[in-house]
Each structure stands twice: as C-alpha cells, then as structure tokens.
C-alpha cells in the first residue's frame, strides 16, 4: 500500500456545538441538521447505518434510507422477511448512525424498533415509482436465489402483465423510537463536540460528553 493508513489525517473545522444553546427537543436539532445536510448537497443525506442483533448475538449492520421522522421516531421501509426484518422482530433494540462528511457531523441513535400501521405503509408504498413497487413484489429480500434469475426481467414481466400491484403484507415501515440521541461535530485536534439527549418519562435530558 502506497500510503500508510495510520498516516491519513483530516482536520475537522467546519462547526461547533454549544450544548447550552441546543433546543430542549432533539428532533428540532435533528431537523436543522438534516436540512443543512440536504442544502450542503451531502451524498445520500438520508442514509444511515442500521445495526441489529442476529440470532447468534452478532451485531449486523447495513445502510438504509430514512423516509420520515417526527417526535414519535425515525421511519424506514423494508421487507419484514429480510434478515434485518427478522432480527428486528426478535431483538427490537437497535442503533442508527448518520454521517455527513460534507459537514463533518454524525448523529448516533439508540432506540426500540416497531412496525408502523398497514395504512401508513400503504401510503408510502403507493407513492413510490411503479418500478419500485414491482421490485418489492418480486424480491424475496435476503433469501438465497438462483444465480441466473434475472430480477430486472421479473419486474418487467410483472409490469407488462397488467396485474394490479398490491403491497405485500411482509413489506412495510419500521419506526425506531429513540431514547438516546447524540450529535457529534468534528473539531480541530480531535477535541470533538458531543451533545447527548437521553429520554426520561417526562422529557429529554441534555449533557456534554468528552471527545
């Protein structure tokens, strides 16, 4: 390797966090950070790493896309029969991690996953492009399939069949209800700013963490 990994350095200097100036509600701050990531034309601003726990107690991670958020939590969509869908059913405790390199920021979340209502899933499913709807129907996500199966051709066949596309019952939304949200801002000399919100029965408690 031409460049030593240990020698790679980046100086973070695009922002700071003052915990005393943060709103009492973490979703207000998250909304601001998400809007700023979109305005900065961050690559895939809604993408986050979702980590679940497997049957044999190993953490498993993948990148998924945030589709909605409010004070109830963060929502993404998946096949409930997929690996993550099965793991979420067995072990609903999960973590999320957003990382916006353009702003030198990340947000870490711990929470409990639950399925949203079928009506909510319908609303999003039928708002998707028809090709994406068909893709959800033909894909047995995470299952082993014939190496020669052409899924694009299967989508085309479904679209050309004239058959009405219906949201599969095993495809829908997951809401993550957070109890821990951490905002991280890169700073020079690795003295990063870290602000944490922790949920209590009545409110959110704010604190500052050492980098």
Residue frames relative to the residue before (quaternion, step in Angstrom):
aa qw qx qy qz dx dy dz
X 1.0000 0.0000 0.0000 0.0000 0.00 0.00 0.00
X 0.4730 -0.7118 0.4470 0.2641 3.56 -0.71 1.12
X 0.7870 0.2227 -0.1140 0.5639 3.58 0.87 -0.95
X 0.4144 -0.6983 0.5246 0.2560 3.56 -0.93 0.90
X 0.5012 -0.6680 0.4588 0.3035 3.57 -0.83 0.97
X 0.6518 0.5417 -0.3169 0.4258 3.57 1.00 -0.80
X 0.6738 0.4990 -0.2936 0.4591 3.58 1.23 -0.43
X 0.5247 0.6342 -0.4243 0.3775 3.60 1.23 -0.15
X 0.0255 0.8039 -0.5898 0.0730 3.57 -0.74 1.07
X 0.0420 -0.7587 0.6483 0.0491 3.54 -1.20 0.60
X 0.2862 -0.7460 0.5772 0.1687 3.55 -0.94 0.91
X 0.2165 -0.7797 0.5775 0.1080 3.56 -0.66 1.12
X 0.1853 0.8077 -0.5360 0.1615 3.59 -0.67 1.04
X 0.4667 0.7236 -0.4153 0.2934 3.61 1.14 0.48
X 0.8320 0.0198 -0.0011 0.5544 3.59 1.16 -0.07
X 0.1840 -0.7547 0.6160 0.1307 3.52 -1.38 -0.09
X 0.2706 -0.7367 0.5939 0.1767 3.55 -1.31 0.28
X 0.1140 -0.7457 0.6535 0.0627 3.53 -0.99 0.95
X 0.3790 -0.7701 0.4621 0.2230 3.57 -0.24 1.26
X 0.6509 0.5396 -0.3261 0.4229 3.60 0.96 -0.81
X 0.6972 0.4592 -0.2717 0.4788 3.60 1.20 -0.44
X 0.5118 0.6575 -0.4208 0.3585 3.59 1.23 -0.10
X 0.5393 -0.6108 0.4583 0.3550 3.61 -1.10 0.59
X 0.6023 -0.5740 0.4104 0.3733 3.57 -1.23 0.38
X 0.7192 0.3931 -0.2254 0.5267 3.56 1.15 -0.59
X 0.4048 -0.7473 0.4648 0.2484 3.65 -0.54 1.07
X 0.6034 0.5734 -0.3711 0.4116 3.60 1.10 -0.53
X 0.5733 0.5619 -0.3807 0.4590 3.59 1.18 -0.45
X 0.6796 0.4679 -0.2854 0.4875 3.56 0.95 -0.88
X 0.6359 0.5216 -0.3403 0.4557 3.59 0.97 -0.76
X 0.6193 0.5421 -0.3395 0.4554 3.59 0.98 -0.81
X 0.6585 0.5019 -0.3056 0.4703 3.58 0.95 -0.89
X 0.6774 0.4882 -0.2997 0.4615 3.59 0.88 -0.89
X 0.6427 0.5105 -0.3334 0.4638 3.59 0.97 -0.76
X 0.6494 0.5100 -0.3203 0.4644 3.59 0.93 -0.86
X 0.6678 0.4951 -0.3033 0.4657 3.59 0.97 -0.81
X 0.6180 0.5287 -0.3449 0.4686 3.59 1.09 -0.64
X 0.6514 0.5010 -0.3120 0.4769 3.58 1.01 -0.80
X 0.6603 0.5064 -0.3034 0.4643 3.59 0.95 -0.88
X 0.6762 0.4781 -0.2847 0.4829 3.59 1.09 -0.69
X 0.3755 -0.7465 0.4586 0.3024 3.57 1.36 -0.01
X 0.1033 0.8021 -0.5702 0.1447 3.51 0.90 1.02
X 0.5163 -0.6288 0.4822 0.3249 3.55 -1.08 0.72
X 0.8334 -0.0953 0.0114 0.5442 3.58 -0.64 1.17
X 0.0446 -0.8585 0.5104 0.0242 3.63 0.60 1.08
X 0.7005 0.4636 -0.2804 0.4646 3.62 1.10 -0.56
X 0.5037 0.6681 -0.4184 0.3532 3.61 1.26 -0.08
X 0.0742 0.7786 -0.6221 0.0363 3.54 -1.09 0.76
X 0.4726 -0.6401 0.5257 0.3009 3.52 -1.28 0.49
X 0.1463 -0.7763 0.6109 0.0533 3.54 -0.77 1.12
X 0.0824 -0.8008 0.5926 0.0263 3.58 -0.76 1.02
X 0.0638 -0.7844 0.6169 -0.0120 3.51 -0.91 1.08
X 0.4443 -0.6729 0.5188 0.2839 3.56 -1.32 0.00
X 0.3751 -0.7525 0.5022 0.2022 3.56 -0.76 1.07
X 0.7087 -0.4473 0.3319 0.4330 3.55 -1.33 0.15
X 0.7367 0.3734 -0.2233 0.5177 3.58 1.08 -0.69
X 0.5970 -0.6509 0.3165 0.3460 3.55 1.24 0.70
X 0.4747 0.6271 -0.4779 0.3911 3.60 1.10 0.63
X 0.4475 -0.6503 0.5263 0.3160 3.60 -0.99 0.73
X 0.0567 -0.7756 0.6274 0.0403 3.60 -1.03 0.76
X 0.1095 -0.8202 0.5614 0.0092 3.56 -0.91 0.94
X 0.0785 0.7601 -0.6432 0.0480 3.51 -1.28 0.59
X 0.4730 -0.6545 0.5066 0.3022 3.57 -1.27 0.36
X 0.0121 0.7718 -0.6352 0.0250 3.56 -0.92 0.96
X 0.4598 -0.7000 0.4879 0.2462 3.57 -1.30 0.23
X 0.4031 -0.6967 0.5478 0.2281 3.54 -0.93 0.97
X 0.1404 -0.8185 0.5544 0.0551 3.58 -0.84 0.96
X 0.7995 0.0049 0.0144 0.6004 3.59 1.20 -0.35
X 0.0889 0.7791 -0.6205 0.0050 3.56 -1.19 0.46
X 0.0977 0.7450 -0.6569 0.0622 3.51 -1.24 0.63
X 0.7615 -0.3858 0.2390 0.4627 3.59 -1.21 -0.15
X 0.5820 0.5689 -0.3746 0.4441 3.58 1.27 -0.18
X 0.7163 -0.4165 0.2621 0.4948 3.58 1.15 -0.55
X 0.5890 -0.5626 0.4671 0.3441 3.53 -1.40 -0.27
X 0.1587 -0.8228 0.5440 0.0427 3.60 -0.81 1.02
X 0.0611 0.7400 -0.6695 0.0224 3.54 -1.13 0.85
X 0.3731 -0.7376 0.5263 0.1992 3.59 -1.27 0.27
X 0.0787 0.7995 -0.5885 0.0909 3.54 -1.10 0.74
X 0.5462 -0.5307 0.5127 0.3965 3.51 -1.41 -0.05
X 0.4097 -0.7404 0.4748 0.2418 3.60 -0.61 1.09
X 0.6505 0.5009 -0.3127 0.4777 3.60 1.25 -0.35
X 0.4845 0.6588 -0.4409 0.3699 3.59 1.25 -0.09
X 0.7019 -0.4503 0.3175 0.4514 3.56 -1.25 0.20
X 0.6933 0.4593 -0.2985 0.4682 3.58 0.81 -0.92
X 0.6149 0.5544 -0.3498 0.4384 3.57 1.07 -0.70
X 0.6717 0.4832 -0.2913 0.4801 3.56 0.95 -0.88
X 0.6639 0.5072 -0.3116 0.4528 3.57 0.95 -0.85
X 0.6368 0.5294 -0.3264 0.4558 3.57 1.04 -0.76
X 0.6344 0.5252 -0.3272 0.4634 3.56 1.09 -0.69
X 0.7178 0.4461 -0.2478 0.4736 3.57 0.96 -0.89
X 0.7961 0.0894 -0.0069 0.5984 3.58 1.00 -0.88
X 0.1445 -0.8610 0.4811 0.0801 3.65 0.16 1.20
X 0.5302 0.6042 -0.4311 0.4100 3.61 1.23 -0.08
X 0.0549 0.8235 -0.5562 0.0975 3.60 -0.63 1.13
X 0.2416 -0.7277 0.6098 0.2006 3.52 -1.38 0.10
X 0.1808 -0.7503 0.6281 0.0987 3.53 -1.26 0.60
X 0.0069 -0.7995 0.6005 0.0128 3.57 -1.15 0.59
X 0.1315 -0.7610 0.6338 0.0445 3.55 -0.68 1.18
X 0.0065 0.7864 -0.6176 -0.0001 3.60 -1.06 0.74
X 0.0642 -0.7930 0.6057 -0.0167 3.55 -0.60 1.22
X 0.2706 -0.8059 0.5058 0.1468 3.55 -0.08 1.30
X 0.6140 0.5809 -0.3513 0.4026 3.58 1.05 -0.75
X 0.7587 0.3247 -0.1804 0.5351 3.59 1.14 -0.61
X 0.3717 -0.7441 0.4674 0.2994 3.57 1.36 -0.04
X 0.5213 0.6309 -0.3912 0.4208 3.52 0.98 0.96
X 0.0106 0.7648 -0.6411 -0.0622 3.50 -1.30 0.37
X 0.1783 -0.7459 0.6299 0.1227 3.55 -1.29 0.45
X 0.1322 -0.7854 0.6031 0.0434 3.56 -0.84 1.05
X 0.0675 -0.8071 0.5864 -0.0152 3.55 -0.94 0.95
X 0.0994 -0.7397 0.6609 0.0780 3.54 -1.15 0.75
X 0.2077 0.8042 -0.5343 0.1572 3.57 -0.86 0.88
X 0.5009 -0.6201 0.5178 0.3107 3.50 -1.40 -0.10
X 0.3030 -0.7736 0.5367 0.1472 3.56 -0.82 1.06
X 0.0506 0.7710 -0.6334 0.0437 3.54 -1.16 0.75
X 0.5157 -0.6273 0.4765 0.3369 3.58 -1.18 0.48
X 0.3946 -0.6765 0.5589 0.2725 3.55 -1.09 0.68
X 0.6731 -0.5064 0.3392 0.4189 3.59 -1.25 0.17
X 0.6261 -0.5366 0.4024 0.3977 3.62 -1.19 0.49
X 0.6289 0.5454 -0.3391 0.4382 3.59 1.03 -0.73
X 0.6475 0.5008 -0.3137 0.4811 3.58 1.01 -0.81
X 0.6491 0.5127 -0.3168 0.4642 3.57 1.01 -0.82
X 0.6152 0.5470 -0.3402 0.4546 3.59 1.04 -0.77
X 0.6457 0.5467 -0.3251 0.4226 3.56 0.87 -0.97
X 0.7082 0.4328 -0.2741 0.4859 3.57 0.88 -0.89
X 0.6364 0.5610 -0.3431 0.4033 3.59 0.88 -0.95
X 0.7525 0.4030 -0.2264 0.4691 3.59 0.80 -0.96
X 0.5773 0.5433 -0.3888 0.4694 3.57 1.31 0.07
X 0.5623 0.6138 -0.3787 0.4047 3.59 1.27 -0.28
X 0.6205 -0.5041 0.4210 0.4284 3.58 -1.22 0.34
X 0.6118 -0.5919 0.3815 0.3602 3.57 -1.04 0.79
X 0.6168 0.5484 -0.3457 0.4464 3.59 1.07 -0.69
X 0.6577 0.4986 -0.3100 0.4721 3.59 1.04 -0.76
X 0.6003 0.5455 -0.3530 0.4664 3.56 1.10 -0.68
X 0.6698 0.4961 -0.2926 0.4686 3.56 0.91 -0.96
X 0.6277 0.5502 -0.3339 0.4380 3.57 1.00 -0.77
X 0.6460 0.5151 -0.3153 0.4669 3.57 1.03 -0.78
X 0.6477 0.5258 -0.3143 0.4531 3.57 1.10 -0.70
X 0.7618 0.4107 -0.2229 0.4487 3.60 0.79 -0.98
X 0.6768 0.5114 -0.3033 0.4340 3.61 1.13 -0.46
X 0.1924 -0.7275 0.6482 0.1166 3.54 -0.93 0.99
X 0.2259 -0.8618 0.4363 0.1264 3.52 0.61 1.27
X 0.8462 0.1574 -0.1832 0.4750 3.52 -1.04 1.02
X 0.5696 0.5835 -0.3933 0.4247 3.61 1.24 -0.08
X 0.5121 -0.6135 0.4901 0.3482 3.60 -1.16 0.53
X 0.0430 -0.8096 0.5851 -0.0186 3.58 -0.88 0.98
X 0.6920 -0.4496 0.3656 0.4305 3.54 -1.36 0.22
X 0.4824 -0.6887 0.4564 0.2910 3.62 -0.72 1.04
X 0.7234 0.4416 -0.2471 0.4698 3.59 1.12 -0.60
X 0.4548 0.6866 -0.4602 0.3316 3.58 1.25 0.04
X 0.2424 -0.7689 0.5799 0.1173 3.57 -0.79 1.07
X 0.2451 -0.8110 0.5148 0.1309 3.57 -0.11 1.28
X 0.5975 0.5547 -0.3640 0.4504 3.58 1.08 -0.64
X 0.6473 0.5032 -0.3106 0.4810 3.56 1.06 -0.75
X 0.6230 0.5336 -0.3362 0.4627 3.59 1.05 -0.71
X 0.6245 0.5214 -0.3294 0.4792 3.57 1.05 -0.75
X 0.6541 0.5201 -0.3066 0.4557 3.56 0.93 -0.93
X 0.6416 0.5278 -0.3233 0.4529 3.58 0.96 -0.87
X 0.6642 0.5053 -0.3059 0.4582 3.57 0.92 -0.89
X 0.6699 0.5001 -0.3031 0.4574 3.56 0.93 -0.88
X 0.7096 0.4538 -0.2538 0.4755 3.59 1.06 -0.75
X 0.5587 0.6450 -0.3813 0.3557 3.59 1.23 -0.28
X 0.4074 -0.7082 0.4764 0.3247 3.55 1.18 -0.49
X 0.4699 0.6803 -0.4339 0.3580 3.57 1.32 0.00
X 0.4778 -0.6604 0.4978 0.2963 3.57 -0.97 0.85
X 0.3311 -0.7463 0.5455 0.1894 3.55 -0.84 0.98
X 0.0796 -0.7984 0.5968 -0.0083 3.54 -0.78 1.10
X 0.5164 -0.6382 0.4598 0.3386 3.58 -0.92 0.83
X 0.4233 -0.6911 0.5202 0.2697 3.59 -0.81 0.98
X 0.5468 -0.6285 0.4348 0.3419 3.58 -0.99 0.73
X 0.6901 0.4730 -0.2801 0.4707 3.57 1.16 -0.55
X 0.6485 0.4584 -0.3337 0.5079 3.60 1.21 0.29
X 0.3553 0.7459 -0.5085 0.2423 3.57 -0.75 0.95
X 0.6929 -0.5133 0.3500 0.3660 3.50 -1.34 -0.20
X 0.2021 -0.7263 0.6456 0.1219 3.49 -1.34 0.56
X 0.1478 -0.7692 0.6154 0.0888 3.56 -0.91 0.93
X 0.1905 -0.7586 0.6135 0.1092 3.56 -0.93 0.94
X 0.1911 -0.7780 0.5935 0.0772 3.54 -0.59 1.23
X 0.2417 -0.8344 0.4790 0.1262 3.61 -0.27 1.23
X 0.1355 -0.7517 0.6319 0.1310 3.52 -1.28 0.44
X 0.7532 0.2116 -0.1412 0.6066 3.58 1.35 -0.09
X 0.0665 0.7796 -0.6188 0.0704 3.59 -0.80 1.04
X 0.0623 -0.8112 0.5815 -0.0015 3.56 -0.70 1.11
X 0.1931 -0.7579 0.6165 0.0903 3.55 -0.95 0.99
X 0.0791 -0.8060 0.5863 -0.0171 3.56 -0.76 1.13
X 0.0454 -0.7825 0.6210 -0.0018 3.55 -0.90 1.00
X 0.4220 -0.7129 0.5006 0.2512 3.56 -0.72 1.08
X 0.0551 -0.7959 0.6029 -0.0052 3.58 -1.05 0.85
X 0.6432 -0.5272 0.3727 0.4116 3.63 -1.18 0.41
X 0.8312 0.2196 -0.1852 0.4761 3.54 -1.29 0.57
X 0.5422 -0.6501 0.3715 0.3813 3.57 1.24 0.49
X 0.4499 0.6340 -0.4889 0.3958 3.60 1.15 0.56
X 0.0150 -0.8625 0.5051 -0.0279 3.53 0.64 1.19
X 0.4184 -0.6750 0.5462 0.2664 3.55 -1.25 0.54
X 0.0036 0.7917 -0.6097 0.0382 3.56 -0.92 0.98
X 0.0238 -0.7927 0.6084 -0.0309 3.56 -0.72 1.14
X 0.1335 -0.8213 0.5544 0.0192 3.56 -0.77 1.06
X 0.1504 -0.7309 0.6591 0.0938 3.52 -1.17 0.81
X 0.0372 -0.7890 0.6132 0.0031 3.58 -0.86 0.99
X 0.4120 -0.7528 0.4720 0.2017 3.54 -0.78 1.13
X 0.1045 -0.7407 0.6598 0.0724 3.53 -1.11 0.83
X 0.7212 -0.4120 0.2953 0.4721 3.60 -1.22 -0.06
X 0.7775 0.3698 -0.1734 0.4783 3.56 1.00 -0.79
X 0.8291 -0.0071 0.0939 0.5511 3.58 0.90 -0.87
X 0.5139 -0.5796 0.5117 0.3717 3.53 -1.37 -0.33
X 0.2363 -0.7556 0.5950 0.1386 3.55 -1.03 0.85
X 0.2493 -0.7759 0.5670 0.1197 3.57 -0.90 0.98
X 0.0942 0.7764 -0.6215 0.0450 3.53 -1.17 0.66
X 0.3819 -0.6931 0.5613 0.2423 3.54 -1.32 0.27
X 0.2093 -0.7759 0.5841 0.1140 3.57 -1.01 0.85
X 0.5196 -0.5927 0.5053 0.3514 3.54 -1.20 0.55
X 0.5443 -0.6318 0.4312 0.3444 3.63 -1.05 0.67
